[in-house]
């Protein structure tokens, strides 16, 4: 992220950067709606998540098999869906080797010693070996704060969806500068940093422009952030995520946490302001038509289901006749 160490910026789950390598150029984010296979969750048993997401296990880590690798011209070797699993014998597999020059030039802490060879992506083949754009071998840890409130009318009453009959939930979303996709304002966990600290810091930088505040403004902002992150919350998901930067040897793992303001007293007056690498920030209505970066749509769906909020009109076909 801007103003922070290089490895964090390179591996950001929400905001990727333009690399300094001669073989690298800016690239738009892959616009692919991928199925999603969560590996663990503190609040949702695996079978509950799988049943609540359409086609969750049909095409494992689809975004992690797209080309070119974000921010570069590097093409992965093609990996058919039936060949993704490590359990499938594939003697002809010939992945492309790629680790960005900027990653190689990063600090030593981003390249830990690996015993018995390189770590292996738990989801399967991606068509690319090396670290790609990611700072660490193996898991690269991120945190995604999902701040939600109920959509309300001019009288302060909750707005109900006309088809589902359920209340409409909103979340604070940022639009990425690099590719224009909307996303959760998250980022990488610094070495030795607590997840709770990362969640608050990333939201402040991306959705409240904290990096550009004066000392006096920061003191007031800290009070607001403390109120926000003292709200009721739960862990939506924790584990491996499908990300276009994943390789066979380096991948993204995240912890997504939902902070919800039931009354709206705090978040209705939240001074949202795009900052750092975010182009825009706004409250977005939650529904199944959202197309978000990486696996963010699936996280948002889990929040809607947990809160009993509106998600899809398709669940109520009798109301469309």
C-alpha positions in Angstrom: 0.0 0.0 0.0 1.1 3.6 -0.5 3.6 4.6 2.1 4.1 1.2 3.5 6.7 -1.5 2.8 7.0 -3.0 -0.6 6.0 -6.5 0.1 2.7 -5.4 1.6 2.0 -3.4 -1.5 2.9 -6.2 -3.9 0.7 -8.8 -2.1 -2.3 -6.6 -1.3 -5.5 -8.7 -1.6 -7.5 -5.7 -2.6 -5.2 -3.4 -4.5 -2.4 -4.6 -6.8 0.4 -2.4 -8.1 2.2 -1.7 -11.3 5.6 -3.4 -11.1 8.9 -1.9 -12.1 10.1 -4.9 -14.1 10.8 -4.3 -17.8 8.5 -7.2 -18.6 5.6 -5.8 -16.6 2.9 -3.4 -17.7 -0.4 -2.3 -16.1 -3.2 -4.8 -16.7 -6.9 -4.7 -16.1 -8.2 -7.2 -13.5 -9.6 -10.4 -14.9 -13.4 -10.1 -15.0 -14.2 -13.7 -14.3 -17.0 -14.8 -12.0 -15.4 -17.9 -10.4 -16.9 -20.6 -8.3 -15.5 -20.6 -4.8 -14.4 -23.4 -2.5 -13.8 -22.2 1.1 -11.5 -24.3 3.2 -12.5 -23.1 6.7 -14.8 -20.7 8.5 -15.2 -19.9 12.2 -18.9 -19.1 11.9 -20.1 -21.3 9.0 -19.6 -25.1 8.8 -18.2 -26.1 5.5 -21.4 -27.9 4.4 -23.4 -24.8 5.1 -21.2 -22.6 3.0 -21.2 -25.0 0.2 -25.0 -25.3 0.1 -25.4 -21.6 0.3 -23.2 -20.8 -2.7 -24.2 -21.8 -6.3 -21.8 -24.1 -7.9 -19.2 -23.6 -5.2 -17.0 -26.6 -6.1 -17.6 -26.9 -9.8 -14.5 -25.0 -11.0 -11.8 -24.8 -8.3 -9.7 -21.6 -8.1 -10.7 -20.5 -11.6 -9.3 -17.0 -11.2 -5.9 -18.5 -10.2 -5.7 -20.0 -13.7 -6.4 -16.9 -15.7 -3.8 -15.2 -18.0 -1.9 -13.0 -18.1 -0.8 -12.8 -14.5 -2.0 -9.5 -13.1 0.2 -6.5 -13.9 2.3 -8.5 -16.4 2.3 -10.2 -19.8 3.1 -13.6 -18.4 0.9 -16.4 -19.7 0.2 -19.4 -17.6 0.2 -22.9 -19.0 -3.4 -24.1 -19.4 -4.8 -26.2 -16.6 -8.1 -28.1 -17.5 -10.5 -28.3 -14.6 -10.2 -32.1 -14.4 -6.4 -31.7 -14.0 -6.5 -29.1 -11.1 -6.3 -31.6 -8.2 -2.8 -32.7 -7.1 -4.4 -36.2 -6.8 -4.7 -36.5 -10.6 -1.6 -37.9 -12.3 -0.3 -35.4 -14.8 3.2 -36.2 -16.0 3.0 -33.7 -18.8 2.3 -30.8 -16.5 4.7 -27.9 -17.5 4.0 -24.8 -15.5 5.6 -21.4 -16.4 8.2 -20.1 -13.9 7.6 -16.5 -12.8 8.5 -14.4 -9.9 8.4 -10.6 -10.5 11.7 -8.7 -10.3 10.2 -6.3 -7.8 9.3 -9.3 -5.5 12.8 -10.7 -5.8 14.2 -7.3 -4.7 11.9 -7.2 -1.7 12.9 -7.5 2.0 14.2 -10.8 3.3 11.2 -11.3 5.6 9.0 -11.8 2.5 11.0 -14.8 1.4 11.2 -17.3 4.3 13.2 -20.5 4.2 11.2 -23.4 2.8 12.2 -27.0 3.8 11.8 -30.0 1.5 11.3 -27.9 -1.6 8.7 -25.3 -2.4 5.3 -25.1 -0.7 2.3 -26.4 -2.7 -1.0 -24.6 -3.3 -3.6 -26.6 -1.4 -6.2 -26.1 -4.2 -4.1 -27.6 -7.0 -2.4 -26.6 -10.3 -2.5 -23.0 -11.5 -0.3 -23.2 -14.5 2.3 -20.9 -12.9 5.2 -21.7 -10.4 7.3 -19.3 -8.4 5.9 -16.4 -6.4 4.4 -14.4 -9.2 3.4 -11.1 -7.7 3.2 -12.3 -4.1 5.8 -11.5 -1.5 5.9 -14.8 0.3 6.3 -18.4 -0.6 3.2 -20.3 0.6 0.3 -18.4 2.2 0.2 -14.6 1.9 -2.2 -13.3 4.7 -4.7 -10.6 4.2 -7.7 -9.2 6.1 -11.0 -7.9 4.7 -13.3 -5.7 6.9 -16.9 -5.8 5.7 -18.9 -2.9 7.3 -22.6 -3.1 6.9 -25.8 -1.2 7.7 -29.5 -1.5 6.7 -30.7 0.6 3.8 -33.2 3.1 5.1 -35.7 5.6 3.5 -36.0 9.3 4.2 -38.1 8.5 7.3 -35.4 6.2 8.8 -37.3 3.0 8.1 -35.6 -0.1 6.7 -36.1 -0.6 2.9 -37.6 -3.9 2.0 -37.0 -5.6 -1.3 -40.3 -5.9 -3.2 -39.7 -9.5 -4.4 -38.0 -11.3 -1.5 -39.6 -9.3 1.2 -36.3 -9.1 3.1 -34.6 -5.9 4.3 -31.8 -4.6 2.0 -28.3 -4.6 3.5 -25.5 -2.2 2.4 -21.7 -2.5 2.7 -18.9 0.1 2.4 -17.2 -0.7 -0.9 -14.2 0.8 -2.7 -13.5 1.1 -6.5 -10.0 0.0 -7.3 -7.9 2.5 -9.3 -6.0 -0.1 -11.2 -8.9 -1.9 -12.9 -12.1 -0.2 -11.8 -13.6 -3.3 -10.0 -15.5 -2.8 -6.7 -14.1 -4.5 -3.7 -14.0 -4.8 0.1 -11.4 -2.3 1.5 -8.9 -4.8 2.7 -5.2 -5.4 2.6 -2.2 -7.4 3.7 -1.3 -8.2 7.3 2.0 -6.7 8.4 4.6 -9.0 10.0 3.6 -9.5 13.6 0.4 -7.5 13.3 -2.9 -8.6 14.8 -5.8 -9.2 12.4 -7.9 -6.6 14.3 -5.3 -4.0 13.7 -5.0 -4.7 10.0 -8.8 -4.6 9.6 -9.1 -1.1 11.2 -5.9 0.2 9.5 -6.9 -0.9 6.0 -10.5 0.5 6.3 -9.1 3.8 7.5 -6.6 4.0 4.6 -8.9 2.9 1.8 -12.3 4.2 2.8 -11.5 7.2 5.0 -8.3 8.5 3.4 -6.4 8.3 6.7 -3.0 8.7 5.1 -3.8 12.2 4.0 -5.2 13.4 7.4 -3.5 16.0 9.6 -2.5 15.0 13.2 -5.7 16.6 14.6 -7.8 15.0 12.0 -6.2 11.6 12.7 -7.1 11.9 16.4 -10.7 12.4 15.5 -10.6 9.7 12.9 -9.1 7.3 15.5 -12.2 7.9 17.7 -14.5 7.1 14.8 -12.6 4.0 13.9 -12.7 2.8 17.5 -16.5 3.2 17.5 -16.8 1.4 14.2 -14.7 -1.5 15.1 -16.3 -1.9 18.5 -19.5 -2.9 16.8 -21.0 -6.4 16.9 -18.9 -8.5 14.5 -18.3 -12.1 13.4 -15.7 -13.9 11.2 -17.3 -14.5 7.8 -14.5 -16.6 6.4 -10.9 -17.6 7.1 -8.7 -19.5 4.7 -7.5 -19.9 1.1 -9.1 -17.7 -1.5 -9.3 -17.8 -5.3 -7.1 -14.9 -6.5 -5.7 -14.1 -9.9 -2.2 -13.7 -8.4 -2.1 -17.3 -7.0 0.6 -19.7 -8.2 1.5 -23.3 -7.4 3.8 -22.1 -4.7 2.3 -18.8 -3.4 -1.3 -18.0 -2.7 -3.7 -15.7 -0.8 -5.4 -16.5 2.5 -7.7 -14.0 4.2 -9.8 -13.4 7.2 -13.0 -11.6 6.3 -14.9 -10.0 9.3 -18.3 -8.3 9.3 -18.9 -5.3 11.5 -22.6 -4.4 11.6 -24.3 -1.3 12.8 -27.8 -2.4 13.5 -29.2 1.1 14.3 -27.1 3.0 11.7 -26.3 5.7 14.3 -22.6 5.4 13.6 -22.3 4.4 10.0 -25.0 6.8 8.7 -22.7 9.6 9.7 -19.5 7.9 8.6 -17.3 10.3 6.5 -16.4 8.0 3.7 -13.5 9.3 1.6 -11.6 7.4 -1.0 -7.9 7.1 -0.1 -4.6 5.4 -0.9 -5.2 3.3 -4.1 -9.0 3.5 -4.0 -10.7 5.6 -6.7 -14.1 5.9 -5.1 -15.9 4.7 -2.0 -19.7 4.4 -1.3 -22.4 2.4 0.3 -23.5 -0.4 -2.1 -26.8 -2.4 -1.9 -26.1 -6.1 -1.4 -27.6 -8.5 -4.0 -26.5 -11.4 -6.3 -25.9 -9.0 -9.2 -22.7 -7.6 -7.7 -19.5 -8.3 -9.5 -16.6 -7.8 -7.1 -12.9 -8.4 -7.1 -11.5 -11.9 -6.4 -13.8 -13.9 -4.0 -15.4 -10.8 -2.4 -18.9 -11.5 -3.8 -19.0 -14.8 -2.0 -18.0 -13.1 1.3 -20.8 -10.6 0.8 -23.3 -13.4 0.1 -22.4 -15.1 3.4 -22.9 -11.9 5.3 -26.4 -11.4 3.7 -27.4 -14.9 4.6 -26.1 -14.5 8.2 -28.0 -11.3 8.6 -31.2 -12.6 7.0 -31.0 -9.8 4.3 -32.1 -9.8 0.7 -29.7 -11.6 -1.7 -31.5 -12.9 -4.8 -34.8 -12.5 -6.6 -34.3 -15.9 -8.2 -35.1 -17.6 -4.9 -38.7 -16.4 -5.2 -39.8 -17.4 -8.8 -43.5 -17.4 -7.8 -43.3 -13.7 -7.1 -42.2 -12.9 -10.7 -45.3 -14.3 -12.5 
